[in-house]
């Protein structure tokens, strides 16, 4: 293994990004109600942007104007916050590693959970870059505190061929307190899409074998020291935050060069290495298993 394989300049992570909204953050937009529904032909046209967008629902003209009023932070569950109705409501969209898609309903304040009418949300999903779509159904899933007949979570499942791939979803009709909204979102490389050379997540079906099989500098003792588990399971629920401005003395991720997070520590060759996110653990471990050459000491990955 060549040492240079352990260094990259930018981090990678997979998140969900919203691409199309009939009602969004633009303060000039109006909410959609039943008396102002667009025609069937105009409904089929997508409004795309890297942030939330808004159109006048009576005309449904396409626009590529991004919402520059504000950007939304990652949600509490690691997803991306989507605005509805001039920020009257929000939805956090999350894709889990096993192919589940979760939609959490939030209020005007993105930290406030709200329950809405219990309903089956029917949408359409397609792989990015493809034209054929298929139906995806989001079932209401009641959570603790939800009132009778209402829910704050909708759960759908990706078709098997789309697990691990970038995809786009459109949901034509979401009812919230008597009003109707149409939204769309996509998964894919968002925060790090500009750095396609960075590693992506190891597929779940191969991850267990990958992490629980020794090879190269990765030993059976390392597997035990890491808890006989995978990075996905060990770091479940821990949010990746890529700090691009590490200070002198900070530990660096061996793959991305960003500030390492001690919560993402993995034992390899008997030594603790710190990373910025699980995909970087995958990449470093893959390099370590492919060669018996000595690894750099963890202490060498310090900001000078």
Secondary structure by P-SEA (a helix, b strand, c coil): cccccccccbbbbbbbbbccccccccccbbbbccccccccccccccccccccccccccccccccccccccccccccccbbbbbcccccbbbbbbbcccbbbbbbbbcccccbbbbccbbbbbbccccccccbbbbbbbccccccccccccccbbbbbcccccccccccccccccccccbbbbbccccccccccccccccccccccaaaaaaacccccccaaaaaaacccccccccccbbbbbccccccccccccccccbbbcccccccccbbbbbccaaaaaaaaaaaaacccccccccccccc
